Amino acid sequence: MLARELDRNPDLLLIGQPTRGVDIGAIEFIHRRLVALRDAGKALLLVSVELDEILALADRILVMHDGRIVGDVPRLAATERTLGLMMAGLPETHT
């Protein structure tokens, strides 16, 4: 289904869990295609529980906790720690 939608060269693509249940080769192919669309100026809304996938593909990351958006972070400012704390509903502490 994803391949069909990618072949249509959409201006906007809403994607939920795009690599769930596929092998590593397919994951790499999907990521390359999504990055190509992103780099071509297409709008992608990616929903994923895979933090590595989000960090690899996103320009901007919105974090939800308890049904609300609790964070809006540019990818270059995002760290696993910061995102993890937001996902858990905890404020970032500096140690």
PDB file of N, CA, C and O in Angstrom:
ATOM      1  N   MET A   1       0.815  -1.172   0.000  1.00  0.00           N
ATOM      2  CA  MET A   1       0.000   0.000   0.000  1.00  0.00           C
ATOM      3  C   MET A   1       0.877   1.262   0.000  1.00  0.00           C
ATOM      4  O   MET A   1       0.602   2.212  -0.733  1.00  0.00           O
ATOM      5  N   LEU A   2       1.925   1.265   0.818  1.00  0.00           N
ATOM      6  CA  LEU A   2       2.808   2.424   0.874  1.00  0.00           C
ATOM      7  C   LEU A   2       3.485   2.659  -0.474  1.00  0.00           C
ATOM      8  O   LEU A   2       3.598   3.802  -0.916  1.00  0.00           O
ATOM      9  N   ALA A   3       3.933   1.599  -1.127  1.00  0.00           N
ATOM     10  CA  ALA A   3       4.591   1.742  -2.429  1.00  0.00           C
ATOM     11  C   ALA A   3       3.650   2.396  -3.434  1.00  0.00           C
ATOM     12  O   ALA A   3       4.073   3.251  -4.213  1.00  0.00           O
ATOM     13  N   ARG A   4       2.394   2.008  -3.423  1.00  0.00           N
ATOM     14  CA  ARG A   4       1.412   2.598  -4.341  1.00  0.00           C
ATOM     15  C   ARG A   4       1.295   4.102  -4.089  1.00  0.00           C
ATOM     16  O   ARG A   4       1.287   4.895  -5.030  1.00  0.00           O
ATOM     17  N   GLU A   5       1.207   4.484  -2.833  1.00  0.00           N
ATOM     18  CA  GLU A   5       1.066   5.900  -2.492  1.00  0.00           C
ATOM     19  C   GLU A   5       2.332   6.684  -2.822  1.00  0.00           C
ATOM     20  O   GLU A   5       2.249   7.817  -3.297  1.00  0.00           O
ATOM     21  N   LEU A   6       3.495   6.099  -2.579  1.00  0.00           N
ATOM     22  CA  LEU A   6       4.749   6.767  -2.914  1.00  0.00           C
ATOM     23  C   LEU A   6       4.882   6.984  -4.416  1.00  0.00           C
ATOM     24  O   LEU A   6       5.396   8.014  -4.853  1.00  0.00           O
ATOM     25  N   ASP A   7       4.419   6.018  -5.211  1.00  0.00           N
ATOM     26  CA  ASP A   7       4.499   6.134  -6.668  1.00  0.00           C
ATOM     27  C   ASP A   7       3.612   7.247  -7.209  1.00  0.00           C
ATOM     28  O   ASP A   7       3.840   7.725  -8.321  1.00  0.00           O
ATOM     29  N   ARG A   8       2.627   7.661  -6.464  1.00  0.00           N
ATOM     30  CA  ARG A   8       1.727   8.742  -6.905  1.00  0.00           C
ATOM     31  C   ARG A   8       2.365  10.119  -6.750  1.00  0.00           C
ATOM     32  O   ARG A   8       1.794  11.114  -7.197  1.00  0.00           O
ATOM     33  N   ASN A   9       3.547  10.192  -6.121  1.00  0.00           N
ATOM     34  CA  ASN A   9       4.262  11.440  -5.905  1.00  0.00           C
ATOM     35  C   ASN A   9       3.350  12.499  -5.268  1.00  0.00           C
ATOM     36  O   ASN A   9       3.142  13.568  -5.842  1.00  0.00           O
ATOM     37  N   PRO A  10       2.813  12.199  -4.089  1.00  0.00           N
ATOM     38  CA  PRO A  10       1.848  13.117  -3.475  1.00  0.00           C
ATOM     39  C   PRO A  10       2.502  14.393  -2.952  1.00  0.00           C
ATOM     40  O   PRO A  10       3.689  14.410  -2.625  1.00  0.00           O
ATOM     41  N   ASP A  11       1.712  15.456  -2.881  1.00  0.00           N
ATOM     42  CA  ASP A  11       2.198  16.695  -2.267  1.00  0.00           C
ATOM     43  C   ASP A  11       2.142  16.594  -0.750  1.00  0.00           C
ATOM     44  O   ASP A  11       2.909  17.255  -0.049  1.00  0.00           O
ATOM     45  N   LEU A  12       1.240  15.771  -0.249  1.00  0.00           N
ATOM     46  CA  LEU A  12       1.073  15.538   1.186  1.00  0.00           C
ATOM     47  C   LEU A  12       0.883  14.052   1.409  1.00  0.00           C
ATOM     48  O   LEU A  12       0.089  13.405   0.725  1.00  0.00           O
ATOM     49  N   LEU A  13       1.620  13.513   2.375  1.00  0.00           N
ATOM     50  CA  LEU A  13       1.504  12.090   2.685  1.00  0.00           C
ATOM     51  C   LEU A  13       1.400  11.928   4.194  1.00  0.00           C
ATOM     52  O   LEU A  13       2.280  12.370   4.933  1.00  0.00           O
ATOM     53  N   LEU A  14       0.325  11.296   4.652  1.00  0.00           N
ATOM     54  CA  LEU A  14       0.138  10.972   6.056  1.00  0.00           C
ATOM     55  C   LEU A  14       0.519   9.513   6.232  1.00  0.00           C
ATOM     56  O   LEU A  14      -0.063   8.634   5.596  1.00  0.00           O
ATOM     57  N   ILE A  15       1.496   9.252   7.095  1.00  0.00           N
ATOM     58  CA  ILE A  15       2.054   7.906   7.209  1.00  0.00           C
ATOM     59  C   ILE A  15       2.051   7.463   8.661  1.00  0.00           C
ATOM     60  O   ILE A  15       2.591   8.155   9.524  1.00  0.00           O
ATOM     61  N   GLY A  16       1.450   6.326   8.933  1.00  0.00           N
ATOM     62  CA  GLY A  16       1.466   5.754  10.272  1.00  0.00           C
ATOM     63  C   GLY A  16       2.249   4.458  10.284  1.00  0.00           C
ATOM     64  O   GLY A  16       1.920   3.521   9.557  1.00  0.00           O
ATOM     65  N   GLN A  17       3.282   4.400  11.107  1.00  0.00           N
ATOM     66  CA  GLN A  17       4.107   3.197  11.272  1.00  0.00           C
ATOM     67  C   GLN A  17       4.558   2.633   9.916  1.00  0.00           C
ATOM     68  O   GLN A  17       4.255   1.480   9.610  1.00  0.00           O
ATOM     69  N   PRO A  18       5.269   3.412   9.105  1.00  0.00           N
ATOM     70  CA  PRO A  18       5.568   2.968   7.736  1.00  0.00           C
ATOM     71  C   PRO A  18       6.462   1.739   7.632  1.00  0.00           C
ATOM     72  O   PRO A  18       6.449   1.069   6.600  1.00  0.00           O
ATOM     73  N   THR A  19       7.238   1.421   8.664  1.00  0.00           N
ATOM     74  CA  THR A  19       8.163   0.294   8.547  1.00  0.00           C
ATOM     75  C   THR A  19       7.808  -0.863   9.478  1.00  0.00           C
ATOM     76  O   THR A  19       8.597  -1.793   9.646  1.00  0.00           O
ATOM     77  N   ARG A  20       6.658  -0.806  10.063  1.00  0.00           N
ATOM     78  CA  ARG A  20       6.260  -1.878  10.980  1.00  0.00           C
ATOM     79  C   ARG A  20       6.079  -3.195  10.223  1.00  0.00           C
ATOM     80  O   ARG A  20       5.318  -3.280   9.259  1.00  0.00           O
ATOM     81  N   GLY A  21       6.790  -4.202  10.679  1.00  0.00           N
ATOM     82  CA  GLY A  21       6.630  -5.538  10.124  1.00  0.00           C
ATOM     83  C   GLY A  21       7.350  -5.802   8.815  1.00  0.00           C
ATOM     84  O   GLY A  21       7.093  -6.818   8.170  1.00  0.00           O
ATOM     85  N   VAL A  22       8.253  -4.904   8.405  1.00  0.00           N
ATOM     86  CA  VAL A  22       8.984  -5.149   7.162  1.00  0.00           C
ATOM     87  C   VAL A  22      10.450  -5.430   7.479  1.00  0.00           C
ATOM     88  O   VAL A  22      10.938  -5.080   8.554  1.00  0.00           O
ATOM     89  N   ASP A  23      11.150  -6.065   6.537  1.00  0.00           N
ATOM     90  CA  ASP A  23      12.548  -6.414   6.784  1.00  0.00           C
ATOM     91  C   ASP A  23      13.461  -5.202   6.624  1.00  0.00           C
ATOM     92  O   ASP A  23      13.032  -4.140   6.174  1.00  0.00           O
ATOM     93  N   ILE A  24      14.716  -5.377   6.996  1.00  0.00           N
ATOM     94  CA  ILE A  24      15.672  -4.266   7.012  1.00  0.00           C
ATOM     95  C   ILE A  24      15.859  -3.646   5.629  1.00  0.00           C
ATOM     96  O   ILE A  24      15.955  -2.425   5.509  1.00  0.00           O
ATOM     97  N   GLY A  25      15.911  -4.461   4.604  1.00  0.00           N
ATOM     98  CA  GLY A  25      16.047  -3.926   3.248  1.00  0.00           C
ATOM     99  C   GLY A  25      14.880  -3.046   2.865  1.00  0.00           C
ATOM    100  O   GLY A  25      15.061  -1.999   2.243  1.00  0.00           O
ATOM    101  N   ALA A  26      13.684  -3.467   3.234  1.00  0.00           N
ATOM    102  CA  ALA A  26      12.494  -2.671   2.937  1.00  0.00           C
ATOM    103  C   ALA A  26      12.481  -1.383   3.747  1.00  0.00           C
ATOM    104  O   ALA A  26      12.049  -0.341   3.253  1.00  0.00           O
ATOM    105  N   ILE A  27      12.953  -1.451   4.994  1.00  0.00           N
ATOM    106  CA  ILE A  27      13.023  -0.238   5.832  1.00  0.00           C
ATOM    107  C   ILE A  27      13.920   0.796   5.162  1.00  0.00           C
ATOM    108  O   ILE A  27      13.555   1.968   5.067  1.00  0.00           O
ATOM    109  N   GLU A  28      15.078   0.373   4.701  1.00  0.00           N
ATOM    110  CA  GLU A  28      16.004   1.297   4.043  1.00  0.00           C
ATOM    111  C   GLU A  28      15.386   1.897   2.786  1.00  0.00           C
ATOM    112  O   GLU A  28      15.531   3.092   2.528  1.00  0.00           O
ATOM    113  N   PHE A  29      14.695   1.069   2.004  1.00  0.00           N
ATOM    114  CA  PHE A  29      14.030   1.560   0.786  1.00  0.00           C
ATOM    115  C   PHE A  29      12.969   2.597   1.143  1.00  0.00           C
ATOM    116  O   PHE A  29      12.904   3.663   0.532  1.00  0.00           O
ATOM    117  N   ILE A  30      12.145   2.283   2.127  1.00  0.00           N
ATOM    118  CA  ILE A  30      11.074   3.203   2.542  1.00  0.00           C
ATOM    119  C   ILE A  30      11.669   4.515   3.029  1.00  0.00           C
ATOM    120  O   ILE A  30      11.193   5.588   2.658  1.00  0.00           O
ATOM    121  N   HIS A  31      12.697   4.437   3.850  1.00  0.00           N
ATOM    122  CA  HIS A  31      13.324   5.656   4.361  1.00  0.00           C
ATOM    123  C   HIS A  31      13.900   6.507   3.230  1.00  0.00           C
ATOM    124  O   HIS A  31      13.744   7.728   3.232  1.00  0.00           O
ATOM    125  N   ARG A  32      14.565   5.869   2.264  1.00  0.00           N
ATOM    126  CA  ARG A  32      15.119   6.618   1.126  1.00  0.00           C
ATOM    127  C   ARG A  32      14.018   7.329   0.343  1.00  0.00           C
ATOM    128  O   ARG A  32      14.174   8.486  -0.049  1.00  0.00           O
ATOM    129  N   ARG A  33      12.917   6.637   0.122  1.00  0.00           N
ATOM    130  CA  ARG A  33      11.798   7.244  -0.635  1.00  0.00           C
ATOM    131  C   ARG A  33      11.176   8.398   0.134  1.00  0.00           C
ATOM    132  O   ARG A  33      10.851   9.429  -0.454  1.00  0.00           O
ATOM    133  N   LEU A  34      11.008   8.236   1.445  1.00  0.00           N
ATOM    134  CA  LEU A  34      10.429   9.315   2.250  1.00  0.00           C
ATOM    135  C   LEU A  34      11.353  10.530   2.293  1.00  0.00           C
ATOM    136  O   LEU A  34      10.890  11.667   2.201  1.00  0.00           O
ATOM    137  N   VAL A  35      12.648  10.294   2.431  1.00  0.00           N
ATOM    138  CA  VAL A  35      13.609  11.397   2.432  1.00  0.00           C
ATOM    139  C   VAL A  35      13.596  12.106   1.077  1.00  0.00           C
ATOM    140  O   VAL A  35      13.680  13.333   1.025  1.00  0.00           O
ATOM    141  N   ALA A  36      13.493  11.358  -0.005  1.00  0.00           N
ATOM    142  CA  ALA A  36      13.443  11.962  -1.343  1.00  0.00           C
ATOM    143  C   ALA A  36      12.210  12.856  -1.478  1.00  0.00           C
ATOM    144  O   ALA A  36      12.298  13.954  -2.027  1.00  0.00           O
ATOM    145  N   LEU A  37      11.067  12.393  -0.981  1.00  0.00           N
ATOM    146  CA  LEU A  37       9.870  13.222  -1.028  1.00  0.00           C
ATOM    147  C   LEU A  37      10.047  14.476  -0.179  1.00  0.00           C
ATOM    148  O   LEU A  37       9.712  15.580  -0.608  1.00  0.00           O
ATOM    149  N   ARG A  38      10.573  14.298   1.022  1.00  0.00           N
ATOM    150  CA  ARG A  38      10.818  15.432   1.913  1.00  0.00           C
ATOM    151  C   ARG A  38      11.748  16.444   1.256  1.00  0.00           C
ATOM    152  O   ARG A  38      11.481  17.645   1.272  1.00  0.00           O
ATOM    153  N   ASP A  39      12.842  15.951   0.679  1.00  0.00           N
ATOM    154  CA  ASP A  39      13.820  16.830   0.050  1.00  0.00           C
ATOM    155  C   ASP A  39      13.267  17.518  -1.201  1.00  0.00           C
ATOM    156  O   ASP A  39      13.773  18.559  -1.622  1.00  0.00           O
ATOM    157  N   ALA A  40      12.227  16.930  -1.788  1.00  0.00           N
ATOM    158  CA  ALA A  40      11.576  17.532  -2.959  1.00  0.00           C
ATOM    159  C   ALA A  40      10.521  18.559  -2.539  1.00  0.00           C
ATOM    160  O   ALA A  40       9.810  19.104  -3.383  1.00  0.00           O
ATOM    161  N   GLY A  41      10.422  18.820  -1.237  1.00  0.00           N
ATOM    162  CA  GLY A  41       9.492  19.834  -0.758  1.00  0.00           C
ATOM    163  C   GLY A  41       8.088  19.329  -0.472  1.00  0.00           C
ATOM    164  O   GLY A  41       7.173  20.124  -0.261  1.00  0.00           O
ATOM    165  N   LYS A  42       7.912  18.022  -0.463  1.00  0.00           N
ATOM    166  CA  LYS A  42       6.604  17.452  -0.156  1.00  0.00           C
ATOM    167  C   LYS A  42       6.376  17.473   1.352  1.00  0.00           C
ATOM    168  O   LYS A  42       7.331  17.437   2.129  1.00  0.00           O
ATOM    169  N   ALA A  43       5.122  17.532   1.761  1.00  0.00           N
ATOM    170  CA  ALA A  43       4.776  17.533   3.182  1.00  0.00           C
ATOM    171  C   ALA A  43       4.516  16.104   3.636  1.00  0.00           C
ATOM    172  O   ALA A  43       3.718  15.390   3.028  1.00  0.00           O
ATOM    173  N   LEU A  44       5.190  15.687   4.706  1.00  0.00           N
ATOM    174  CA  LEU A  44       5.008  14.349   5.259  1.00  0.00           C
ATOM    175  C   LEU A  44       4.635  14.485   6.723  1.00  0.00           C
ATOM    176  O   LEU A  44       5.279  15.223   7.470  1.00  0.00           O
ATOM    177  N   LEU A  45       3.600  13.776   7.131  1.00  0.00           N
ATOM    178  CA  LEU A  45       3.256  13.675   8.542  1.00  0.00           C
ATOM    179  C   LEU A  45       3.474  12.220   8.919  1.00  0.00           C
ATOM    180  O   LEU A  45       2.719  11.339   8.507  1.00  0.00           O
ATOM    181  N   LEU A  46       4.508  11.981   9.704  1.00  0.00           N
ATOM    182  CA  LEU A  46       4.914  10.633  10.088  1.00  0.00           C
ATOM    183  C   LEU A  46       4.547  10.386  11.539  1.00  0.00           C
ATOM    184  O   LEU A  46       4.926  11.152  12.426  1.00  0.00           O
ATOM    185  N   VAL A  47       3.808   9.315  11.775  1.00  0.00           N
ATOM    186  CA  VAL A  47       3.489   8.882  13.131  1.00  0.00           C
ATOM    187  C   VAL A  47       4.203   7.557  13.337  1.00  0.00           C
ATOM    188  O   VAL A  47       3.993   6.603  12.587  1.00  0.00           O
ATOM    189  N   SER A  48       5.052   7.504  14.361  1.00  0.00           N
ATOM    190  CA  SER A  48       5.820   6.294  14.591  1.00  0.00           C
ATOM    191  C   SER A  48       6.165   6.170  16.067  1.00  0.00           C
ATOM    192  O   SER A  48       6.352   7.173  16.757  1.00  0.00           O
ATOM    193  N   VAL A  49       6.246   4.944  16.542  1.00  0.00           N
ATOM    194  CA  VAL A  49       6.719   4.693  17.894  1.00  0.00           C
ATOM    195  C   VAL A  49       8.222   4.428  17.893  1.00  0.00           C
ATOM    196  O   VAL A  49       8.829   4.268  18.952  1.00  0.00           O
ATOM    197  N   GLU A  50       8.816   4.382  16.712  1.00  0.00           N
ATOM    198  CA  GLU A  50      10.246   4.124  16.567  1.00  0.00           C
ATOM    199  C   GLU A  50      11.004   5.451  16.629  1.00  0.00           C
ATOM    200  O   GLU A  50      11.024   6.208  15.658  1.00  0.00           O
ATOM    201  N   LEU A  51      11.622   5.724  17.767  1.00  0.00           N
ATOM    202  CA  LEU A  51      12.327   6.985  17.954  1.00  0.00           C
ATOM    203  C   LEU A  51      13.460   7.153  16.952  1.00  0.00           C
ATOM    204  O   LEU A  51      13.661   8.256  16.445  1.00  0.00           O
ATOM    205  N   ASP A  52      14.196   6.108  16.654  1.00  0.00           N
ATOM    206  CA  ASP A  52      15.278   6.197  15.670  1.00  0.00           C
ATOM    207  C   ASP A  52      14.742   6.612  14.302  1.00  0.00           C
ATOM    208  O   ASP A  52      15.367   7.403  13.595  1.00  0.00           O
ATOM    209  N   GLU A  53      13.594   6.078  13.942  1.00  0.00           N
ATOM    210  CA  GLU A  53      12.975   6.409  12.663  1.00  0.00           C
ATOM    211  C   GLU A  53      12.579   7.887  12.626  1.00  0.00           C
ATOM    212  O   GLU A  53      12.811   8.571  11.629  1.00  0.00           O
ATOM    213  N   ILE A  54      11.992   8.367  13.696  1.00  0.00           N
ATOM    214  CA  ILE A  54      11.590   9.767  13.764  1.00  0.00           C
ATOM    215  C   ILE A  54      12.815  10.673  13.666  1.00  0.00           C
ATOM    216  O   ILE A  54      12.811  11.654  12.922  1.00  0.00           O
ATOM    217  N   LEU A  55      13.857  10.342  14.417  1.00  0.00           N
ATOM    218  CA  LEU A  55      15.070  11.159  14.396  1.00  0.00           C
ATOM    219  C   LEU A  55      15.748  11.138  13.024  1.00  0.00           C
ATOM    220  O   LEU A  55      16.387  12.116  12.636  1.00  0.00           O
ATOM    221  N   ALA A  56      15.614  10.046  12.300  1.00  0.00           N
ATOM    222  CA  ALA A  56      16.236   9.934  10.984  1.00  0.00           C
ATOM    223  C   ALA A  56      15.461  10.679   9.900  1.00  0.00           C
ATOM    224  O   ALA A  56      16.049  11.122   8.914  1.00  0.00           O
ATOM    225  N   LEU A  57      14.160  10.819  10.072  1.00  0.00           N
ATOM    226  CA  LEU A  57      13.332  11.335   8.982  1.00  0.00           C
ATOM    227  C   LEU A  57      12.752  12.728   9.203  1.00  0.00           C
ATOM    228  O   LEU A  57      12.462  13.438   8.241  1.00  0.00           O
ATOM    229  N   ALA A  58      12.584  13.116  10.440  1.00  0.00           N
ATOM    230  CA  ALA A  58      11.824  14.339  10.731  1.00  0.00           C
ATOM    231  C   ALA A  58      12.661  15.603  10.650  1.00  0.00           C
ATOM    232  O   ALA A  58      13.862  15.592  10.917  1.00  0.00           O
ATOM    233  N   ASP A  59      12.009  16.683  10.278  1.00  0.00           N
ATOM    234  CA  ASP A  59      12.585  18.022  10.379  1.00  0.00           C
ATOM    235  C   ASP A  59      12.109  18.685  11.668  1.00  0.00           C
ATOM    236  O   ASP A  59      12.810  19.506  12.260  1.00  0.00           O
ATOM    237  N   ARG A  60      10.923  18.317  12.080  1.00  0.00           N
ATOM    238  CA  ARG A  60      10.278  18.889  13.262  1.00  0.00           C
ATOM    239  C   ARG A  60       9.545  17.747  13.958  1.00  0.00           C
ATOM    240  O   ARG A  60       8.915  16.914  13.305  1.00  0.00           O
ATOM    241  N   ILE A  61       9.630  17.713  15.279  1.00  0.00           N
ATOM    242  CA  ILE A  61       9.051  16.605  16.039  1.00  0.00           C
ATOM    243  C   ILE A  61       8.053  17.164  17.049  1.00  0.00           C
ATOM    244  O   ILE A  61       8.389  18.021  17.866  1.00  0.00           O
ATOM    245  N   LEU A  62       6.835  16.671  16.980  1.00  0.00           N
ATOM    246  CA  LEU A  62       5.821  16.980  17.975  1.00  0.00           C
ATOM    247  C   LEU A  62       5.688  15.764  18.877  1.00  0.00           C
ATOM    248  O   LEU A  62       5.602  14.634  18.398  1.00  0.00           O
ATOM    249  N   VAL A  63       5.673  15.998  20.176  1.00  0.00           N
ATOM    250  CA  VAL A  63       5.585  14.907  21.147  1.00  0.00           C
ATOM    251  C   VAL A  63       4.249  15.000  21.855  1.00  0.00           C
ATOM    252  O   VAL A  63       3.832  16.074  22.291  1.00  0.00           O
ATOM    253  N   MET A  64       3.579  13.854  21.964  1.00  0.00           N
ATOM    254  CA  MET A  64       2.296  13.801  22.660  1.00  0.00           C
ATOM    255  C   MET A  64       2.429  13.006  23.946  1.00  0.00           C
ATOM    256  O   MET A  64       3.180  12.033  24.023  1.00  0.00           O
ATOM    257  N   HIS A  65       1.687  13.440  24.949  1.00  0.00           N
ATOM    258  CA  HIS A  65       1.573  12.715  26.212  1.00  0.00           C
ATOM    259  C   HIS A  65       0.157  12.906  26.714  1.00  0.00           C
ATOM    260  O   HIS A  65      -0.352  14.026  26.762  1.00  0.00           O
ATOM    261  N   ASP A  66      -0.467  11.816  27.085  1.00  0.00           N
ATOM    262  CA  ASP A  66      -1.814  11.864  27.646  1.00  0.00           C
ATOM    263  C   ASP A  66      -2.792  12.592  26.716  1.00  0.00           C
ATOM    264  O   ASP A  66      -3.664  13.333  27.171  1.00  0.00           O
ATOM    265  N   GLY A  67      -2.632  12.368  25.409  1.00  0.00           N
ATOM    266  CA  GLY A  67      -3.561  12.925  24.431  1.00  0.00           C
ATOM    267  C   GLY A  67      -3.334  14.381  24.059  1.00  0.00           C
ATOM    268  O   GLY A  67      -4.135  14.963  23.327  1.00  0.00           O
ATOM    269  N   ARG A  68      -2.250  14.981  24.553  1.00  0.00           N
ATOM    270  CA  ARG A  68      -1.972  16.384  24.244  1.00  0.00           C
ATOM    271  C   ARG A  68      -0.562  16.551  23.700  1.00  0.00           C
ATOM    272  O   ARG A  68       0.342  15.793  24.051  1.00  0.00           O
ATOM    273  N   ILE A  69      -0.384  17.535  22.853  1.00  0.00           N
ATOM    274  CA  ILE A  69       0.960  17.866  22.379  1.00  0.00           C
ATOM    275  C   ILE A  69       1.677  18.588  23.508  1.00  0.00           C
ATOM    276  O   ILE A  69       1.224  19.626  23.989  1.00  0.00           O
ATOM    277  N   VAL A  70       2.808  18.019  23.924  1.00  0.00           N
ATOM    278  CA  VAL A  70       3.572  18.591  25.037  1.00  0.00           C
ATOM    279  C   VAL A  70       4.923  19.149  24.597  1.00  0.00           C
ATOM    280  O   VAL A  70       5.638  19.758  25.393  1.00  0.00           O
ATOM    281  N   GLY A  71       5.266  18.940  23.339  1.00  0.00           N
ATOM    282  CA  GLY A  71       6.538  19.446  22.862  1.00  0.00           C
ATOM    283  C   GLY A  71       6.557  19.607  21.365  1.00  0.00           C
ATOM    284  O   GLY A  71       5.926  18.842  20.636  1.00  0.00           O
ATOM    285  N   ASP A  72       7.282  20.606  20.912  1.00  0.00           N
ATOM    286  CA  ASP A  72       7.489  20.886  19.493  1.00  0.00           C
ATOM    287  C   ASP A  72       8.966  21.224  19.363  1.00  0.00           C
ATOM    288  O   ASP A  72       9.407  22.297  19.775  1.00  0.00           O
ATOM    289  N   VAL A  73       9.732  20.291  18.782  1.00  0.00           N
ATOM    290  CA  VAL A  73      11.185  20.399  18.789  1.00  0.00           C
ATOM    291  C   VAL A  73      11.729  20.301  17.363  1.00  0.00           C
ATOM    292  O   VAL A  73      11.392  19.365  16.638  1.00  0.00           O
ATOM    293  N   PRO A  74      12.558  21.246  16.960  1.00  0.00           N
ATOM    294  CA  PRO A  74      13.246  21.063  15.671  1.00  0.00           C
ATOM    295  C   PRO A  74      14.167  19.848  15.767  1.00  0.00           C
ATOM    296  O   PRO A  74      14.753  19.607  16.822  1.00  0.00           O
ATOM    297  N   ARG A  75      14.301  19.097  14.710  1.00  0.00           N
ATOM    298  CA  ARG A  75      15.107  17.869  14.719  1.00  0.00           C
ATOM    299  C   ARG A  75      16.529  18.134  15.214  1.00  0.00           C
ATOM    300  O   ARG A  75      17.078  17.336  15.974  1.00  0.00           O
ATOM    301  N   LEU A  76      17.113  19.222  14.798  1.00  0.00           N
ATOM    302  CA  LEU A  76      18.499  19.483  15.175  1.00  0.00           C
ATOM    303  C   LEU A  76      18.654  19.733  16.669  1.00  0.00           C
ATOM    304  O   LEU A  76      19.752  19.589  17.206  1.00  0.00           O
ATOM    305  N   ALA A  77      17.577  20.102  17.344  1.00  0.00           N
ATOM    306  CA  ALA A  77      17.627  20.332  18.794  1.00  0.00           C
ATOM    307  C   ALA A  77      17.141  19.121  19.583  1.00  0.00           C
ATOM    308  O   ALA A  77      17.228  19.111  20.811  1.00  0.00           O
ATOM    309  N   ALA A  78      16.637  18.113  18.905  1.00  0.00           N
ATOM    310  CA  ALA A  78      16.052  16.949  19.577  1.00  0.00           C
ATOM    311  C   ALA A  78      17.129  15.979  20.043  1.00  0.00           C
ATOM    312  O   ALA A  78      18.077  15.680  19.316  1.00  0.00           O
ATOM    313  N   THR A  79      16.962  15.493  21.269  1.00  0.00           N
ATOM    314  CA  THR A  79      17.803  14.415  21.777  1.00  0.00           C
ATOM    315  C   THR A  79      16.878  13.317  22.280  1.00  0.00           C
ATOM    316  O   THR A  79      15.712  13.567  22.584  1.00  0.00           O
ATOM    317  N   GLU A  80      17.400  12.111  22.366  1.00  0.00           N
ATOM    318  CA  GLU A  80      16.597  11.008  22.889  1.00  0.00           C
ATOM    319  C   GLU A  80      16.128  11.323  24.307  1.00  0.00           C
ATOM    320  O   GLU A  80      14.995  11.012  24.675  1.00  0.00           O
ATOM    321  N   ARG A  81      16.993  11.935  25.092  1.00  0.00           N
ATOM    322  CA  ARG A  81      16.650  12.276  26.476  1.00  0.00           C
ATOM    323  C   ARG A  81      15.487  13.271  26.533  1.00  0.00           C
ATOM    324  O   ARG A  81      14.504  13.055  27.242  1.00  0.00           O
ATOM    325  N   THR A  82      15.615  14.348  25.785  1.00  0.00           N
ATOM    326  CA  THR A  82      14.576  15.375  25.798  1.00  0.00           C
ATOM    327  C   THR A  82      13.239  14.804  25.326  1.00  0.00           C
ATOM    328  O   THR A  82      12.205  15.037  25.952  1.00  0.00           O
ATOM    329  N   LEU A  83      13.261  14.068  24.237  1.00  0.00           N
ATOM    330  CA  LEU A  83      12.027  13.486  23.708  1.00  0.00           C
ATOM    331  C   LEU A  83      11.450  12.461  24.682  1.00  0.00           C
ATOM    332  O   LEU A  83      10.238  12.415  24.895  1.00  0.00           O
ATOM    333  N   GLY A  84      12.320  11.642  25.270  1.00  0.00           N
ATOM    334  CA  GLY A  84      11.864  10.633  26.224  1.00  0.00           C
ATOM    335  C   GLY A  84      11.191  11.245  27.434  1.00  0.00           C
ATOM    336  O   GLY A  84      10.156  10.757  27.889  1.00  0.00           O
ATOM    337  N   LEU A  85      11.774  12.315  27.960  1.00  0.00           N
ATOM    338  CA  LEU A  85      11.165  12.995  29.099  1.00  0.00           C
ATOM    339  C   LEU A  85       9.798  13.565  28.732  1.00  0.00           C
ATOM    340  O   LEU A  85       8.848  13.466  29.508  1.00  0.00           O
ATOM    341  N   MET A  86       9.705  14.166  27.539  1.00  0.00           N
ATOM    342  CA  MET A  86       8.415  14.697  27.101  1.00  0.00           C
ATOM    343  C   MET A  86       7.391  13.584  26.928  1.00  0.00           C
ATOM    344  O   MET A  86       6.234  13.742  27.316  1.00  0.00           O
ATOM    345  N   MET A  87       7.808  12.449  26.344  1.00  0.00           N
ATOM    346  CA  MET A  87       6.890  11.323  26.139  1.00  0.00           C
ATOM    347  C   MET A  87       6.373  10.791  27.466  1.00  0.00           C
ATOM    348  O   MET A  87       5.249  10.298  27.547  1.00  0.00           O
ATOM    349  N   ALA A  88       7.194  10.892  28.505  1.00  0.00           N
ATOM    350  CA  ALA A  88       6.801  10.413  29.828  1.00  0.00           C
ATOM    351  C   ALA A  88       6.040  11.480  30.633  1.00  0.00           C
ATOM    352  O   ALA A  88       5.572  11.217  31.741  1.00  0.00           O
ATOM    353  N   GLY A  89       5.927  12.676  30.062  1.00  0.00           N
ATOM    354  CA  GLY A  89       5.226  13.750  30.761  1.00  0.00           C
ATOM    355  C   GLY A  89       6.052  14.415  31.843  1.00  0.00           C
ATOM    356  O   GLY A  89       5.505  15.056  32.741  1.00  0.00           O
ATOM    357  N   LEU A  90       7.379  14.265  31.765  1.00  0.00           N
ATOM    358  CA  LEU A  90       8.261  14.823  32.776  1.00  0.00           C
ATOM    359  C   LEU A  90       8.995  16.041  32.236  1.00  0.00           C
ATOM    360  O   LEU A  90       9.363  16.077  31.062  1.00  0.00           O
ATOM    361  N   PRO A  91       9.208  17.045  33.093  1.00  0.00           N
ATOM    362  CA  PRO A  91       9.997  18.196  32.640  1.00  0.00           C
ATOM    363  C   PRO A  91      11.459  17.805  32.544  1.00  0.00           C
ATOM    364  O   PRO A  91      11.929  16.945  33.288  1.00  0.00           O
ATOM    365  N   GLU A  92      12.179  18.439  31.626  1.00  0.00           N
ATOM    366  CA  GLU A  92      13.614  18.157  31.509  1.00  0.00           C
ATOM    367  C   GLU A  92      14.339  18.753  32.712  1.00  0.00           C
ATOM    368  O   GLU A  92      14.113  19.902  33.091  1.00  0.00           O
ATOM    369  N   THR A  93      15.206  17.948  33.295  1.00  0.00           N
ATOM    370  CA  THR A  93      16.039  18.442  34.380  1.00  0.00           C
ATOM    371  C   THR A  93      17.473  18.462  33.898  1.00  0.00           C
ATOM    372  O   THR A  93      17.890  17.601  33.123  1.00  0.00           O
ATOM    373  N   HIS A  94      18.208  19.423  34.349  1.00  0.00           N
ATOM    374  CA  HIS A  94      19.618  19.534  33.952  1.00  0.00           C
ATOM    375  C   HIS A  94      20.488  18.930  35.036  1.00  0.00           C
ATOM    376  O   HIS A  94      20.443  19.370  36.186  1.00  0.00           O
ATOM    377  N   THR A  95      21.283  17.922  34.681  1.00  0.00           N
ATOM    378  CA  THR A  95      22.170  17.262  35.646  1.00  0.00           C
ATOM    379  C   THR A  95      23.602  17.401  35.238  1.00  0.00           C
ATOM    380  O   THR A  95      24.492  16.907  35.930  1.00  0.00           O
TER     381      THR A  95
END
